[in-house]
Protein backbone atom coordinates (compact mmCIF):
# COMPACT_ATOMS: atom_id res chain seq x y z
CA UNK A 1 0.00 0.00 0.00
CA UNK A 2 1.42 3.39 -0.93
CA UNK A 3 1.92 6.12 1.63
CA UNK A 4 -0.84 8.15 0.01
CA UNK A 5 -3.34 5.48 1.08
CA UNK A 6 -2.19 5.07 4.69
CA UNK A 7 -3.90 8.17 6.05
CA UNK A 8 -7.30 7.61 7.64
CA UNK A 9 -8.28 11.06 8.92
CA UNK A 10 -8.03 14.56 7.44
CA UNK A 11 -8.51 17.59 9.71
CA UNK A 12 -9.20 20.87 7.94
CA UNK A 13 -9.04 24.30 9.49
CA UNK A 14 -11.69 26.58 8.04
CA UNK A 15 -10.81 30.29 7.98
CA UNK A 16 -7.67 30.86 5.95
CA UNK A 17 -7.55 27.19 4.92
CA UNK A 18 -10.69 25.48 3.62
CA UNK A 19 -12.47 28.81 3.08
CA UNK A 20 -11.40 31.36 0.49
CA UNK A 21 -11.00 35.01 1.41
CA UNK A 22 -14.68 35.38 0.45
CA UNK A 23 -15.55 32.66 3.02
CA UNK A 24 -16.55 30.15 0.37
CA UNK A 25 -15.52 26.53 -0.22
CA UNK A 26 -14.44 25.88 -3.83
CA UNK A 27 -16.88 23.38 -5.40
CA UNK A 28 -14.06 21.11 -6.57
CA UNK A 29 -12.82 20.90 -2.97
CA UNK A 30 -16.32 20.04 -1.75
CA UNK A 31 -16.50 17.27 -4.35
CA UNK A 32 -13.10 15.88 -3.31
CA UNK A 33 -14.11 15.87 0.36
CA UNK A 34 -17.27 13.95 -0.52
CA UNK A 35 -15.17 11.46 -2.50
CA UNK A 36 -12.90 10.89 0.50
CA UNK A 37 -15.81 10.31 2.85
CA UNK A 38 -17.36 7.84 0.40
CA UNK A 39 -14.05 5.95 0.50
CA UNK A 40 -14.21 5.70 4.29
CA UNK A 41 -11.76 8.49 5.15
CA UNK A 42 -12.78 10.54 8.19
CA UNK A 43 -12.80 14.20 7.14
CA UNK A 44 -13.32 16.59 10.05
CA UNK A 45 -13.34 20.34 10.39
CA UNK A 46 -10.71 21.32 12.96
CA UNK A 47 -11.82 24.86 13.60
CA UNK A 48 -12.12 27.60 16.17
CA UNK A 49 -15.72 28.05 15.08
CA UNK A 50 -18.67 26.71 17.04
CA UNK A 51 -21.80 24.94 15.83
CA UNK A 52 -23.72 28.12 15.11
CA UNK A 53 -20.94 29.36 12.84
CA UNK A 54 -21.09 26.25 10.63
CA UNK A 55 -24.66 26.86 9.50
CA UNK A 56 -23.66 28.33 6.13
CA UNK A 57 -21.70 25.19 5.21
CA UNK A 58 -24.12 22.38 6.04
CA UNK A 59 -24.49 21.31 2.42
CA UNK A 60 -20.73 21.22 1.87
CA UNK A 61 -20.27 19.13 5.02
CA UNK A 62 -23.08 16.72 4.22
CA UNK A 63 -21.96 13.25 5.27
CA UNK A 64 -19.28 14.52 7.65
CA UNK A 65 -19.55 12.53 10.87
CA UNK A 66 -17.45 14.52 13.36
CA UNK A 67 -16.44 18.10 14.03
CA UNK A 68 -13.43 19.15 16.06
CA UNK A 69 -14.89 22.51 17.03
CA UNK A 70 -14.25 25.54 19.26
CA UNK A 71 -10.47 25.01 19.10
CA UNK A 72 -10.72 21.57 20.71
CA UNK A 73 -13.36 22.54 23.26
CA UNK A 74 -16.04 20.46 21.54
CA UNK A 75 -16.01 17.21 19.60
CA UNK A 76 -19.40 16.96 17.96
CA UNK A 77 -21.21 14.03 16.36
CA UNK A 78 -23.13 15.47 13.42
CA UNK A 79 -25.01 12.21 12.83
CA UNK A 80 -26.42 12.06 16.36
CA UNK A 81 -26.47 15.86 16.73
CA UNK A 82 -24.84 15.73 20.12
CA UNK A 83 -21.48 16.53 21.73
CA UNK A 84 -19.05 13.71 22.45
CA UNK A 85 -16.65 15.76 24.58
CA UNK A 86 -16.77 19.29 25.97
CA UNK A 87 -14.33 21.45 27.93
CA UNK A 88 -15.63 24.61 29.58
CA UNK A 89 -14.10 27.73 31.10
CA UNK A 90 -14.96 28.44 34.73
CA UNK A 91 -17.31 31.28 35.61
CA UNK A 92 -14.39 33.04 37.31
CA UNK A 93 -12.27 32.83 34.16
CA UNK A 94 -15.14 34.16 32.06
CA UNK A 95 -15.60 37.07 34.46
CA UNK A 96 -11.91 37.92 34.26
CA UNK A 97 -12.06 37.86 30.46
CA UNK A 98 -15.06 40.17 30.52
CA UNK A 99 -13.32 42.58 32.89
CA UNK A 100 -10.22 42.61 30.70
CA UNK A 101 -12.32 43.33 27.62
CA UNK A 102 -13.92 46.27 29.42
CA UNK A 103 -10.51 47.70 30.25
CA UNK A 104 -9.51 47.58 26.58
CA UNK A 105 -12.93 48.39 25.06
CA UNK A 106 -12.67 45.07 23.22
CA UNK A 107 -15.40 43.01 21.61
CA UNK A 108 -16.41 39.89 23.54
CA UNK A 109 -17.49 36.82 21.58
CA UNK A 110 -18.78 33.89 23.66
CA UNK A 111 -19.08 30.33 22.33
CA UNK A 112 -21.22 27.82 24.20
CA UNK A 113 -21.97 24.23 23.19
CA UNK A 114 -24.72 25.34 20.81
CA UNK A 115 -24.61 29.12 20.55
CA UNK A 116 -22.51 32.13 19.66
CA UNK A 117 -23.08 35.43 21.48
CA UNK A 118 -21.86 39.03 21.32
CA UNK A 119 -23.17 42.51 22.09
CA UNK A 120 -25.35 44.25 19.51
CA UNK A 121 -23.18 47.38 19.42
CA UNK A 122 -20.06 45.33 18.70
CA UNK A 123 -21.67 43.21 16.00
CA UNK A 124 -22.78 46.34 14.16
CA UNK A 125 -19.26 47.81 14.25
CA UNK A 126 -17.00 44.83 13.66
CA UNK A 127 -14.81 46.88 11.34
CA UNK A 128 -13.55 48.61 14.50
CA UNK A 129 -12.00 45.28 15.48
CA UNK A 130 -10.65 44.29 12.03
CA UNK A 131 -13.44 41.70 11.78
CA UNK A 132 -15.70 43.21 9.11
CA UNK A 133 -15.52 40.07 6.94
CA UNK A 134 -17.48 38.20 9.65
CA UNK A 135 -20.13 40.86 10.31
CA UNK A 136 -22.81 39.41 8.04
CA UNK A 137 -22.49 36.00 9.68
CA UNK A 138 -22.52 37.41 13.20
CA UNK A 139 -25.62 39.45 12.42
CA UNK A 140 -27.40 36.28 11.34
CA UNK A 141 -26.29 33.73 13.93
CA UNK A 142 -25.33 35.47 17.18
CA UNK A 143 -27.37 35.75 20.35
CA UNK A 144 -27.21 39.38 21.49
CA UNK A 145 -27.42 39.53 25.29
CA UNK A 146 -27.66 43.00 26.78
CA UNK A 147 -25.84 41.89 29.93
CA UNK A 148 -22.82 39.68 29.22
CA UNK A 149 -22.14 39.09 32.92
CA UNK A 150 -25.64 37.72 33.35
CA UNK A 151 -25.24 35.60 30.20
CA UNK A 152 -22.09 34.07 31.67
CA UNK A 153 -23.92 33.16 34.88
CA UNK A 154 -26.85 31.70 32.94
CA UNK A 155 -24.50 29.51 30.89
CA UNK A 156 -22.16 28.36 33.66
CA UNK A 157 -20.40 25.17 32.62
CA UNK A 158 -21.37 25.67 28.96
CA UNK A 159 -18.92 28.36 27.82
CA UNK A 160 -16.19 26.61 25.87
CA UNK A 161 -14.26 29.61 24.57
CA UNK A 162 -14.28 33.39 24.65
CA UNK A 163 -12.73 35.48 21.88
CA UNK A 164 -11.64 39.02 22.62
CA UNK A 165 -11.33 41.19 19.52
CA UNK A 166 -9.33 44.36 20.03
CA UNK A 167 -8.99 47.69 18.28
CA UNK A 168 -5.21 47.38 17.96
CA UNK A 169 -2.57 44.70 18.31
CA UNK A 170 -1.06 46.71 21.20
CA UNK A 171 -4.39 46.46 23.02
CA UNK A 172 -4.43 42.71 22.43
CA UNK A 173 -0.95 42.37 23.91
CA UNK A 174 -2.03 44.22 27.07
CA UNK A 175 -4.95 41.81 27.43
CA UNK A 176 -2.70 38.81 26.92
CA UNK A 177 -0.38 39.96 29.70
CA UNK A 178 -3.28 40.61 32.09
CA UNK A 179 -4.70 37.15 31.49
CA UNK A 180 -1.46 35.18 31.66
CA UNK A 181 -1.20 32.69 34.51
CA UNK A 182 -4.95 32.30 35.07
CA UNK A 183 -5.18 28.70 33.88
CA UNK A 184 -6.29 29.42 30.32
CA UNK A 185 -4.86 28.63 26.92
CA UNK A 186 -4.42 31.98 25.16
CA UNK A 187 -3.87 32.05 21.40
CA UNK A 188 -3.56 34.92 18.95
CA UNK A 189 -6.20 34.82 16.22
CA UNK A 190 -7.25 36.98 13.28
CA UNK A 191 -5.65 40.44 13.18
CA UNK A 192 -6.50 41.56 16.72
CA UNK A 193 -8.13 38.52 18.31
CA UNK A 194 -7.21 36.66 21.47
CA UNK A 195 -8.80 33.22 21.95
CA UNK A 196 -9.23 31.97 25.52
CA UNK A 197 -9.88 28.26 26.09
CA UNK A 198 -9.48 26.06 29.19
CA UNK A 199 -5.88 25.21 30.01
CA UNK A 200 -4.54 22.38 27.87
CA UNK A 201 -7.39 22.57 25.37
CA UNK A 202 -6.26 23.01 21.78
CA UNK A 203 -7.08 21.56 18.40
CA UNK A 204 -4.31 19.06 19.14
CA UNK A 205 -5.97 17.84 22.34
CA UNK A 206 -9.20 17.50 20.37
CA UNK A 207 -7.47 15.48 17.67
CA UNK A 208 -6.05 13.13 20.30
CA UNK A 209 -9.48 12.66 21.88
CA UNK A 210 -11.12 12.00 18.54
CA UNK A 211 -8.44 9.54 17.46
CA UNK A 212 -8.89 7.62 20.71
CA UNK A 213 -12.64 7.46 20.14
CA UNK A 214 -12.17 6.23 16.57
CA UNK A 215 -9.15 4.01 17.27
CA UNK A 216 -7.10 5.83 14.65
CA UNK A 217 -3.36 6.30 15.31
CA UNK A 218 -2.12 9.88 15.20
CA UNK A 219 0.40 8.77 12.60
CA UNK A 220 -2.53 8.10 10.25
CA UNK A 221 -3.80 11.69 10.40
CA UNK A 222 -3.22 14.74 8.21
CA UNK A 223 -3.87 18.28 9.45
CA UNK A 224 -4.04 21.42 7.31
CA UNK A 225 -3.90 24.94 8.74
CA UNK A 226 -2.54 28.44 8.53
CA UNK A 227 -2.70 30.25 11.87
CA UNK A 228 -1.26 30.21 15.41
CA UNK A 229 -4.27 28.29 16.74
CA UNK A 230 -3.31 25.49 14.31
CA UNK A 231 0.24 25.17 15.63
CA UNK A 232 -0.31 22.33 18.11
CA UNK A 233 -2.47 20.20 15.82
CA UNK A 234 0.07 20.56 13.02
CA UNK A 235 2.80 19.42 15.42
CA UNK A 236 0.66 16.45 16.53
CA UNK A 237 -0.73 15.06 13.28
CA UNK A 238 1.06 12.38 11.28
CA UNK A 239 1.49 14.85 8.43
CA UNK A 240 1.22 18.63 8.64
CA UNK A 241 0.38 20.84 5.65
CA UNK A 242 0.63 24.62 5.77
CA UNK A 243 -1.33 26.84 3.46
CA UNK A 244 0.59 29.22 1.23
CA UNK A 245 -0.95 32.12 3.16
CA UNK A 246 0.22 30.75 6.52
CA UNK A 247 2.60 32.64 8.75
CA UNK A 248 6.26 31.73 8.32
CA UNK A 249 6.29 30.29 11.86
CA UNK A 250 3.60 27.82 10.78
CA UNK A 251 5.27 26.90 7.50
CA UNK A 252 8.53 26.16 9.30
CA UNK A 253 7.06 23.35 11.41
CA UNK A 254 5.05 21.70 8.63
CA UNK A 255 6.00 18.81 6.37
CA UNK A 256 4.65 20.48 3.24
CA UNK A 257 3.47 23.90 2.07
CA UNK A 258 0.68 24.05 -0.51
CA UNK A 259 -1.06 26.86 -2.39
CA UNK A 260 -2.94 29.55 -0.50
CA UNK A 261 -6.62 29.45 0.43
CA UNK A 262 -7.62 31.35 -2.72
CA UNK A 263 -5.81 28.84 -4.95
CA UNK A 264 -7.16 25.56 -3.58
CA UNK A 265 -4.33 24.41 -1.36
CA UNK A 266 -6.64 21.96 0.41
CA UNK A 267 -7.38 20.22 -2.88
CA UNK A 268 -3.62 19.79 -3.39
CA UNK A 269 -3.38 17.98 -0.06
CA UNK A 270 -6.32 15.71 -0.86
CA UNK A 271 -4.93 14.78 -4.27
CA UNK A 272 -1.38 14.25 -3.07
CA UNK A 273 -1.94 12.31 0.14
CA UNK A 274 -5.32 10.64 -0.25
CA UNK A 275 -6.29 10.24 -3.89
CA UNK A 276 -2.84 9.69 -5.33
CA UNK A 277 -2.84 9.40 -9.11
CA UNK A 278 -6.60 8.97 -9.02
CA UNK A 279 -6.91 12.60 -7.96
CA UNK A 280 -5.01 13.99 -10.93
C-alpha positions as CSV (number, residue, x, y, z in Angstrom):
1,X,0.0,0.0,0.0
2,X,1.4,3.4,-0.9
3,X,1.9,6.1,1.6
4,X,-0.8,8.1,0.0
5,X,-3.3,5.5,1.1
6,X,-2.2,5.1,4.7
7,X,-3.9,8.2,6.1
8,X,-7.3,7.6,7.6
9,X,-8.3,11.1,8.9
10,X,-8.0,14.6,7.4
11,X,-8.5,17.6,9.7
12,X,-9.2,20.9,7.9
13,X,-9.0,24.3,9.5
14,X,-11.7,26.6,8.0
15,X,-10.8,30.3,8.0
16,X,-7.7,30.9,5.9
17,X,-7.5,27.2,4.9
18,X,-10.7,25.5,3.6
19,X,-12.5,28.8,3.1
20,X,-11.4,31.4,0.5
21,X,-11.0,35.0,1.4
22,X,-14.7,35.4,0.4
23,X,-15.5,32.7,3.0
24,X,-16.6,30.2,0.4
25,X,-15.5,26.5,-0.2
26,X,-14.4,25.9,-3.8
27,X,-16.9,23.4,-5.4
28,X,-14.1,21.1,-6.6
29,X,-12.8,20.9,-3.0
30,X,-16.3,20.0,-1.8
31,X,-16.5,17.3,-4.4
32,X,-13.1,15.9,-3.3
33,X,-14.1,15.9,0.4
34,X,-17.3,14.0,-0.5
35,X,-15.2,11.5,-2.5
36,X,-12.9,10.9,0.5
37,X,-15.8,10.3,2.8
38,X,-17.4,7.8,0.4
39,X,-14.1,6.0,0.5
40,X,-14.2,5.7,4.3
41,X,-11.8,8.5,5.2
42,X,-12.8,10.5,8.2
43,X,-12.8,14.2,7.1
44,X,-13.3,16.6,10.0
45,X,-13.3,20.3,10.4
46,X,-10.7,21.3,13.0
47,X,-11.8,24.9,13.6
48,X,-12.1,27.6,16.2
49,X,-15.7,28.0,15.1
50,X,-18.7,26.7,17.0
51,X,-21.8,24.9,15.8
52,X,-23.7,28.1,15.1
53,X,-20.9,29.4,12.8
54,X,-21.1,26.3,10.6
55,X,-24.7,26.9,9.5
56,X,-23.7,28.3,6.1
57,X,-21.7,25.2,5.2
58,X,-24.1,22.4,6.0
59,X,-24.5,21.3,2.4
60,X,-20.7,21.2,1.9
61,X,-20.3,19.1,5.0
62,X,-23.1,16.7,4.2
63,X,-22.0,13.3,5.3
64,X,-19.3,14.5,7.6
65,X,-19.5,12.5,10.9
66,X,-17.5,14.5,13.4
67,X,-16.4,18.1,14.0
68,X,-13.4,19.2,16.1
69,X,-14.9,22.5,17.0
70,X,-14.2,25.5,19.3
71,X,-10.5,25.0,19.1
72,X,-10.7,21.6,20.7
73,X,-13.4,22.5,23.3
74,X,-16.0,20.5,21.5
75,X,-16.0,17.2,19.6
76,X,-19.4,17.0,18.0
77,X,-21.2,14.0,16.4
78,X,-23.1,15.5,13.4
79,X,-25.0,12.2,12.8
80,X,-26.4,12.1,16.4
81,X,-26.5,15.9,16.7
82,X,-24.8,15.7,20.1
83,X,-21.5,16.5,21.7
84,X,-19.1,13.7,22.5
85,X,-16.7,15.8,24.6
86,X,-16.8,19.3,26.0
87,X,-14.3,21.5,27.9
88,X,-15.6,24.6,29.6
89,X,-14.1,27.7,31.1
90,X,-15.0,28.4,34.7
91,X,-17.3,31.3,35.6
92,X,-14.4,33.0,37.3
93,X,-12.3,32.8,34.2
94,X,-15.1,34.2,32.1
95,X,-15.6,37.1,34.5
96,X,-11.9,37.9,34.3
97,X,-12.1,37.9,30.5
98,X,-15.1,40.2,30.5
99,X,-13.3,42.6,32.9
100,X,-10.2,42.6,30.7
101,X,-12.3,43.3,27.6
102,X,-13.9,46.3,29.4
103,X,-10.5,47.7,30.2
104,X,-9.5,47.6,26.6
105,X,-12.9,48.4,25.1
106,X,-12.7,45.1,23.2
107,X,-15.4,43.0,21.6
108,X,-16.4,39.9,23.5
109,X,-17.5,36.8,21.6
110,X,-18.8,33.9,23.7
111,X,-19.1,30.3,22.3
112,X,-21.2,27.8,24.2
113,X,-22.0,24.2,23.2
114,X,-24.7,25.3,20.8
115,X,-24.6,29.1,20.6
116,X,-22.5,32.1,19.7
117,X,-23.1,35.4,21.5
118,X,-21.9,39.0,21.3
119,X,-23.2,42.5,22.1
120,X,-25.3,44.2,19.5
121,X,-23.2,47.4,19.4
122,X,-20.1,45.3,18.7
123,X,-21.7,43.2,16.0
124,X,-22.8,46.3,14.2
125,X,-19.3,47.8,14.3
126,X,-17.0,44.8,13.7
127,X,-14.8,46.9,11.3
128,X,-13.5,48.6,14.5
129,X,-12.0,45.3,15.5
130,X,-10.7,44.3,12.0
131,X,-13.4,41.7,11.8
132,X,-15.7,43.2,9.1
133,X,-15.5,40.1,6.9
134,X,-17.5,38.2,9.6
135,X,-20.1,40.9,10.3
136,X,-22.8,39.4,8.0
137,X,-22.5,36.0,9.7
138,X,-22.5,37.4,13.2
139,X,-25.6,39.5,12.4
140,X,-27.4,36.3,11.3
141,X,-26.3,33.7,13.9
142,X,-25.3,35.5,17.2
143,X,-27.4,35.8,20.3
144,X,-27.2,39.4,21.5
145,X,-27.4,39.5,25.3
146,X,-27.7,43.0,26.8
147,X,-25.8,41.9,29.9
148,X,-22.8,39.7,29.2
149,X,-22.1,39.1,32.9
150,X,-25.6,37.7,33.4
151,X,-25.2,35.6,30.2
152,X,-22.1,34.1,31.7
153,X,-23.9,33.2,34.9
154,X,-26.9,31.7,32.9
155,X,-24.5,29.5,30.9
156,X,-22.2,28.4,33.7
157,X,-20.4,25.2,32.6
158,X,-21.4,25.7,29.0
159,X,-18.9,28.4,27.8
160,X,-16.2,26.6,25.9
161,X,-14.3,29.6,24.6
162,X,-14.3,33.4,24.6
163,X,-12.7,35.5,21.9
164,X,-11.6,39.0,22.6
165,X,-11.3,41.2,19.5
166,X,-9.3,44.4,20.0
167,X,-9.0,47.7,18.3
168,X,-5.2,47.4,18.0
169,X,-2.6,44.7,18.3
170,X,-1.1,46.7,21.2
171,X,-4.4,46.5,23.0
172,X,-4.4,42.7,22.4
173,X,-1.0,42.4,23.9
174,X,-2.0,44.2,27.1
175,X,-4.9,41.8,27.4
176,X,-2.7,38.8,26.9
177,X,-0.4,40.0,29.7
178,X,-3.3,40.6,32.1
179,X,-4.7,37.2,31.5
180,X,-1.5,35.2,31.7
181,X,-1.2,32.7,34.5
182,X,-4.9,32.3,35.1
183,X,-5.2,28.7,33.9
184,X,-6.3,29.4,30.3
185,X,-4.9,28.6,26.9
186,X,-4.4,32.0,25.2
187,X,-3.9,32.1,21.4
188,X,-3.6,34.9,19.0
189,X,-6.2,34.8,16.2
190,X,-7.3,37.0,13.3
191,X,-5.6,40.4,13.2
192,X,-6.5,41.6,16.7
193,X,-8.1,38.5,18.3
194,X,-7.2,36.7,21.5
195,X,-8.8,33.2,22.0
196,X,-9.2,32.0,25.5
197,X,-9.9,28.3,26.1
198,X,-9.5,26.1,29.2
199,X,-5.9,25.2,30.0
200,X,-4.5,22.4,27.9
201,X,-7.4,22.6,25.4
202,X,-6.3,23.0,21.8
203,X,-7.1,21.6,18.4
204,X,-4.3,19.1,19.1
205,X,-6.0,17.8,22.3
206,X,-9.2,17.5,20.4
207,X,-7.5,15.5,17.7
208,X,-6.0,13.1,20.3
209,X,-9.5,12.7,21.9
210,X,-11.1,12.0,18.5
211,X,-8.4,9.5,17.5
212,X,-8.9,7.6,20.7
213,X,-12.6,7.5,20.1
214,X,-12.2,6.2,16.6
215,X,-9.1,4.0,17.3
216,X,-7.1,5.8,14.6
217,X,-3.4,6.3,15.3
218,X,-2.1,9.9,15.2
219,X,0.4,8.8,12.6
220,X,-2.5,8.1,10.2
221,X,-3.8,11.7,10.4
222,X,-3.2,14.7,8.2
223,X,-3.9,18.3,9.5
224,X,-4.0,21.4,7.3
225,X,-3.9,24.9,8.7
226,X,-2.5,28.4,8.5
227,X,-2.7,30.2,11.9
228,X,-1.3,30.2,15.4
229,X,-4.3,28.3,16.7
230,X,-3.3,25.5,14.3
231,X,0.2,25.2,15.6
232,X,-0.3,22.3,18.1
233,X,-2.5,20.2,15.8
234,X,0.1,20.6,13.0
235,X,2.8,19.4,15.4
236,X,0.7,16.5,16.5
237,X,-0.7,15.1,13.3
238,X,1.1,12.4,11.3
239,X,1.5,14.8,8.4
240,X,1.2,18.6,8.6
241,X,0.4,20.8,5.7
242,X,0.6,24.6,5.8
243,X,-1.3,26.8,3.5
244,X,0.6,29.2,1.2
245,X,-0.9,32.1,3.2
246,X,0.2,30.7,6.5
247,X,2.6,32.6,8.8
248,X,6.3,31.7,8.3
249,X,6.3,30.3,11.9
250,X,3.6,27.8,10.8
251,X,5.3,26.9,7.5
252,X,8.5,26.2,9.3
253,X,7.1,23.4,11.4
254,X,5.1,21.7,8.6
255,X,6.0,18.8,6.4
256,X,4.7,20.5,3.2
257,X,3.5,23.9,2.1
258,X,0.7,24.1,-0.5
259,X,-1.1,26.9,-2.4
260,X,-2.9,29.5,-0.5
261,X,-6.6,29.5,0.4
262,X,-7.6,31.3,-2.7
263,X,-5.8,28.8,-4.9
264,X,-7.2,25.6,-3.6
265,X,-4.3,24.4,-1.4
266,X,-6.6,22.0,0.4
267,X,-7.4,20.2,-2.9
268,X,-3.6,19.8,-3.4
269,X,-3.4,18.0,-0.1
270,X,-6.3,15.7,-0.9
271,X,-4.9,14.8,-4.3
272,X,-1.4,14.3,-3.1
273,X,-1.9,12.3,0.1
274,X,-5.3,10.6,-0.2
275,X,-6.3,10.2,-3.9
276,X,-2.8,9.7,-5.3
277,X,-2.8,9.4,-9.1
278,X,-6.6,9.0,-9.0
279,X,-6.9,12.6,-8.0
280,X,-5.0,14.0,-10.9
